[in-house]
Amino acid sequence: MHAEVEIVEGGQSIKTEKMKLKLVKEFSDGIVIYENEDGRAVLYSKEKNKFTLISIDIA
């Protein structure tokens, strides 16, 4: 699957980038974890309908 992913650093949105994602785990509270091609975690919120790249600072 491909999606527009928001890249956040220091609590601020830097840019959005199209990424190829692979499903890792879906949680019952509407949160889904994907992995991008670089092996980094991408968080999807069904409520906000938004993909966000998780930085090391957040994790």
N, C-alpha and C positions, 0 to 999 in steps of 0.2 A: 504494500500500500504506500502511496505517496501523500504527503500532507504539508501544508505551510506551517512551519514550527517557529514560535517566538523564542528568540534567544535573549535571556535575561542575565545581566551581570550587575552585581552590586545593588540589586533591588530595582534596576531600571531596565526597560526594554531597549536592547541595542538594535536589533533588526529582526526580520523574519526571513526564513530560508526554506526552500522546498527540500524535503528529505524523504528518503525511502525508509519505511519503518516496518519492524517485525514485532508482532504481539508477544509480550512476555507474561503479563498477568492482569486479570480483570478483577476488581474489587466490587463488593455489593453496594458501596456508597457512591457509585458513579465515577470512580477514578480508574483509569486504565494506564498501565505502564507498557511502553513500547521501547524498543532498542533501535538506534539508528545504525547506519553502516559502519560508523566508527566505534560502536560498542557503548555509546553513551546513552543514558536513560532519558526518555522523553515522557512527560506526564500529560495525560489527556483528561480533561474535566468535561464530563457529559453535560453538567449544569451550565458551564460557561461556553461549551463547544469550542475549546481552545487547547492547542498543543503547546507545551512549554518544555524547552530543553533544560534539564536539571544540571546546574553547574556543581562542581565539587564543593563550593562554598555552601550551597543549599543542602546537599546530601551530607 
